[in-house]
Amino acid sequence: MRRGVRLGVDVGKVRVGLARCDRDGLLATPLETVQRRGDQLEPVLDRILELAAELEAIELVVGLPIAMSGRDTPSTADARAVAQRLAEGPVPVRMFDERLTTVSAQAALHASGRNTRGSRPVIDQVAAVILLQHALDAERARGVAPGALLDPERK
């Protein structure tokens, strides 16, 4: 298992949920929800990269929203575009299958007695936590970094 903080990024059309893990890569925790303002990605990208630098993140794990059938969804192109823009920065970016993370997040909040409509920003963070935790668990189980590295030149 590689050591170092990673950020989980759950890309949505309205909000982007962020999570982080500890330096040992054991546990993902909620970090922040960043509001998107239409097509303006720069403020979102800037905030993610600012947090990555502040936390000395070794990589960003961006959720790849694909359908249960394995096909792209309407959100797939958006997540890929955000991930590609992030990959232009100084921190390596991996895309990781995020099937059911938002559904799992909503179920977890509902089970804890929270209203999902009033908890939308929290849902995005919880989805990022679930995404990142799945990636950490996959790396621990397989012994290799999870998902697909966007820029193969980075090590």
C-alpha positions, 0 to 999 in steps of 0.5 A: 500500500502506497503511503500518502494522502489521496483526495476523492472527487465525486463530480456532479453537474451542480456540486463536486464532493471531496473526501480525503484519506489519512497518510497511511491510506486506511480511512476516507473522510469527508472534506468539502463540497464545492459548488459549480457555477454553470460551465465555469470549471476554473473555480472548482479546479482551483479549489481542488488543486489548492486542497491537494497542495495544502494536504500534500496529496499524492493523487486525486481519485476522480469517480467515473460514473458508468452505468451498471451495464458498463456503458457511459452515462450522461455524466461520464463525459463531464467527469472525464473532462474535469479529470482531464483538466485536473491532470494538467496540474501537478498532482497525478489523477486516476479515474475509478469506477464509481457505480452506486456511490451516490445511491449508497451515500443516500442510503447511508444518510437515510439510515442515519435519519437524515433527510436526503433533500436537505442533505444534498451537499453532504451526499456529495461528500459521502459519495466521495468518501465511498468512492475513495474508500473503495479505491483504497480497499482495492489497492490494499487487496490487489497491491496495485494502484486502483483505476486508470492513471490519466497521464501515463507519463506520471509515476 
